Amino acid sequence: MVARAFWLDRITRLWTQKSIVWLSGVRRVGKTSLCRQIPDGRYFNCDLPSVQRQLADPEFFLQQQHGGAPLLLDEVHRITDPAIALKIAADEYPNLRILATGSSTLQATGKFRDSLTDRKRSLHLLPVLWRECLDAFGQPDLDRRLLHGGLPGVLLNSQPDPAIFEDWMDGFYARDIQELFGLRNRTGFMALLKLVALRNGGLLDVSDLAKETGMSRPTVMAHLDAMEIAHAIVRVPPFHAGGHREIVRRPRVFAFDTGLVAHVRGWDSIREGDRGLLWENLVLDELRAVRSPSAIHYWRDKSQREIDFVIEHSAGVIDTVEAKINPDAFEPDAVTAFRQLYPHGRNWLVCPFVRKPHVLRKGGLILQVCSTDQFAPLS
């Protein structure tokens, strides 16, 4: 089991704001094992009929939960009316800390007609972060993390197992996509998911995806929306603020996990040229762990100069983030062009093996060089 202190701390801090925390994430990302790492937590698996029967009378069930120990409701959307149960808990038992888990965003289940907007905080659990690898393994193997991916059970295996990701895709479609969204074209959906993984980090071209999968543009867009709501893909929009040569429409699209990318591409090892793009996935995960998704963009102009990620803060402060395996590989042209348009903000160079953060000057730019555990894109 991978100890996930970063996420335990996040949950604890969110409980100081609201009594209910909604923990979402793709299947096998470690929601259940994270629940079991919470000290003294009272765990209930809502997949079990016995637990569903108890929660059929939520008021009586909550009356039995005495003491200060947290209540952990795993896969809570499996019960008949989870919204009512959580609403009663928030309104009538505000001192009872609850962690409720599910595979997708809370509103997607269809059972949450009351959105619980003012009664809960949401947290999206990501695959094992590189900072977690640094904490857990001391001198972690980057290629292992990239090849195996960040699903804890897969990461801990001695060798990647293709059957695990095939099983994951089957379960993802059957339990998350069919049940939540009612999509019935399994063949088209799976073909689209694999194409996204094959084109991981590239610009989204809906027309091309429609042609490749034989589906209509509206169907492709609906499937992509379902994938994103269920956390299987990430779309990163372009940043633009008036520069006439900026890309303004097409997002970059990433698969949720490097292991899925490696599986779909049929890799059994990580080659030299593979590391850079997959490292971008890990840096993106770090950004998503500490920043609002709405603040994360990429930047590209019509001269094909591109910055991996930019973070928009208030008052015109914009950080640039370049993900590099080797800091010596950084070329300043794109960031220099960007800073001519947007002069305010820090320039981050995020690399996997930087023992101590430091500052460099290159091409007239000041660069903050660090690894993900030292990364703090602050406003």
N, C-alpha and C positions, 0 to 999 in steps of 0.2 A: 504494500500500500504506500502511495506517495503522500507524505504529510503536506498539508496545504494551508500553512499558517497565514499566508497572504489573504486567502479567502475567508478564513475564520475571523481574522481581524476586521475584514470588511463587514461581515455579518454582525459582529458585535457592535461596530460603530453605527450601523443602520438601525439596530434595535434601540439605540438611544434616541432615534428620531421617531420611529413608529414601532408598534408592538408586532406587526406582521411584516416579514420579509418574503417576497416571492423570488425563489431561486429557479431560473430557467437555464436550459442548456441542452445540447443534443444528447441522445442516448449514449451511454457508456462514457460520458465525459467526467463522471465521478460525483454526481449529485448525491447518490446514496452513501458512498464512502465518506463524503464530506459531512453528511448528516451524522454519521457514526463517530466522527472525530470531535463533535461538540460535547464538551464535558457535561455529564449528568443528563444529557438530553433524553427525552422519552420518545422513542421512535415508533411510528406507525406506518406500515406499508399499505397504502390505500388500494393496491391491487388485490389485496386479500378480501374475500367475502366477509370474513369475520370483522375486519376493520370497517368495511362498508356498512355492515349492520349496526355497529356502534355509532357511526357518524350519521346514520339515518335520523337519529334524535340528537342533533348537535348541542342543544341546550343542556340536556342531561349529561352528555359526554363531557362537555366543558366543565360542568359542575364537579366532575370527579378529578379534574386535573389540579390538585392542590400543590402548594409549594412554589418555589421560584425556579424550578428546572424548566428549560425550554421544551416546547412541544414541537415535534418534528413530524410533519405530515408529508410523506413521500408520495409523489404522483397523485396529488390531492384531486386533480380533475377527474379521477376515476370514480369518485363518489357522485351520488345523484345530483346534489345541489351544493357544490363547494362554495359558491358565492355567499349563500346564506350562512353557512358554517363560519366562514371567515368574518363576515359582517357582524355576526353575534359575538364572536371572540373579540373583535376590535372594540365594539361598543359596550359590551357588558363585562368583559374581562381584560381591561386595558393593561393590567400588570402581567398578563400571561404572554410571554414571548413565544412567537410562533414562526417556524421556518416551514414554508409550503413550497414544494417543488413540482416542476412540470417541464416537459420537453420544449415548449415554445412560449412565446409571450402570453401573458395571462389572458388578454382579450381574445386570443385566437381560438380558445377552446369552445366558444359558443355557449358555455355554461355560466359565464360570468357576465350576465346581463347588467348587474351592478358592478361597475368597473373597479370599485374599491379605491378610487383615485386618491382620496384623502386618508385612507386607512392603511396603506402599505407602502413599502419601498421595494423596488425591483433590483435584482442583481443577476447579471448574465454570467454564468460560470463558463470559462473558456478552457480549451485544452491546456495541459500543463505548460506553464510559461517557462521561458528560458531562465528567468530569475529563480523559479522554483527548482529547476534542474541544478542551478548553481548552489542553492541552499541544500538540496537533498543529496547531491552526488559529489560535491567538492570540486572534482575535476571532470565534469560531464563530457560525454562524447557528442559533439555537435552532429556528426553524421548520423548517429543512432537516433537522436531526437528528430532530425529531419526525415529519415527513412521510416522509422516506426510511427511517427506522429505523436500527438500529445494526449490521446486517450489513455488513461493511467494503466489499464490492464494490458494494452498493446505495447506501451512503452517499456513495461517491465519484462516482457517476454524476451528470451534470449535471441530469437530470430523473428522477423516479421512473418505473419501468417496471412496469406491472401484470403483464406476462408473467413477470417474475422471481418474484413471489410466487406466481403460479399454478404455476409450475414447482417452486418450493420446496415447496408443499403436496403436489404429486404425488410428489415425491421423498421427502418426510417420511413419507407414508403407505406408499409402496412399500418403502422400504429400512429404515425405522425401526420402523414399526408392524406391517406384515405380517410382516416377517422376525423381529422380536423377540417379538411378542406373538401372532401368528397370527390377528389380527382380520380378518374377511372382509367386514364391512358397510361398504364404502367410503363409500357415500352417506350413511349415518347418521353415520359418524365425521366426515366433512367438514362436514356440517351442524352438528354439535356444536361443532367447532373454530371455525367462523365465528360461531356464536352466542356463544361465550365472548369472541371478539374484539369483537363488537358490544356486549357488556355489560361490557367491560373495566373492572375496578375495582369492579364491583358485588357485591352479596351473592349467593352461590351458592344457587340454588333448583333442586334436582335434579328435583323433581316437575314444575316448569315446563319445564325442559329436556327431560325425557322426553316431555311433551305436545307440545312444539314439533317434536321430531325423530321422533316416532312410535316411540321405543324404550322399553324397560322401564327402571325405575329401576336395577336391578342392572346392566343393560348400560351405561347412562349412567355409573354409578359406575366400572365397569371401564374404560370409554374415558377418563374423566377421569384415572384412575390411570395409564394408559398414557401419556397426554399429559404428565403431570407427571414421570414417570420419564424420559421422553425430552426433558424440558426445554422443552416447548412452552407450558406454562401454569405459573402459580404460584398456589398457594392460601395465603392469609395468614389464620391462625386468629384468632379474637377473644381478647383478654386478659380474664381475669376471675379474681378471687381472693376471692369471697365477697360482693361488692356485689349486693344482691338485685334491682337494676334494670339490671344489665349484660346485654348480649347474650352468650350463652355458647356458641352452637353454630355458627351459619352463618359460614363463612369468606368473605372477599373473594377474588375470582378475577381474575387478570390474564393477558393474553396475554404471551408472552415478549418481544415487540418492538413498539414504537410503529408501525413501518412496516407490520407485518401488520394492526394495528388500522386504520390509515389506508386500507390497500388494501381490506380487507373492507367498510369504510364508504363506499368510493368517493370518497374525498377527493382533490382535486388541489391543495389549499392548506390551510393551517391557519388556522382562524377564531379570533377573540378568545376565544370560549368553549371552544375545544378544548384550549387550552394547559394549563390547570390539571390536568386529569385525566391527560393524557399525561406531564406533568412528574412526577406521582406514580410512573409507571413508572420513570423515570430515577432518582428518589430510592430507590425500592425496589431497583433494580439495585445502587446504591451500597451499600446496607445489606447486600445478599446478598454483595457482594464482600468485605466486611470483617467480617461477623458470621455466626455459625452460623444457618442457617435456623430452627432450633428456638427461637431467641431473638427472632424477629421476629413481631409481632402487630399488630393494629389494636385500637381500643377504641371501643365505642358503647354508649350506654345507651338505655333505653326512652323517653327524651325526645328521641331522635334526635340527641343530642350525640355527635359523632364526632371521633376523633383519627386522622389518616392512618396512623401507625405508632407502636408503642411497642416499646422494646427492654428486655427483661428481663435484668437482671444478677443477681449473687448478693447475698445479704444484704438483700433487699428494696429494692434500688436499681433504679428503672425510669425510663428516659428516654422523653420524648415527642418525636415527630418530626412536624412539620407541613411539608408541601411547598407552597410558595407561589411563584407567579411574581413577585408584588410583595409585599414584606414589609408594606406598609401595609394589605394586605387581610386580615391576620391578625386574627381575633376570638378573645378569650381565654376565652369561656364554657366550651367543652368541656375545655380544659386546666385551668381553674380547678376545675371539677367533679371532674376526675380527681385533682387534687392534694389535694382534701379527703379522698379515699380512700387515696391513695398519695403521701405527701408527699416522698419521697426520690428524687432524680434530677434530671437536667438537662432543660431544655426547649429543643429545637432548632428553629429556623426556617430551612429550607433553601431557598434561592432561587438561580436560575441565574446572576445577574450581581451578586454581592457581591465587590467587589475585595479587601476586607480584613475578616476576621471581627471582629465587635464584639458588645457586650452591650447589650440594651435592657430597659427595664422597662415593662410594659404590663398594666393591670388587676391590679396586685399581683404579677405573674409576672416572673421574670428569664428573658430569652430569649437564647440563643446564636444569633446570626444569621450565616450563612455560606453559601458555595456548596459543591458536592460535593467539590471538591478540598481544602477545609479542614475537611471533616466528619470528626469523630472521636468517635463515641459510645462513650466509654470507661466502664468501671465505676469 
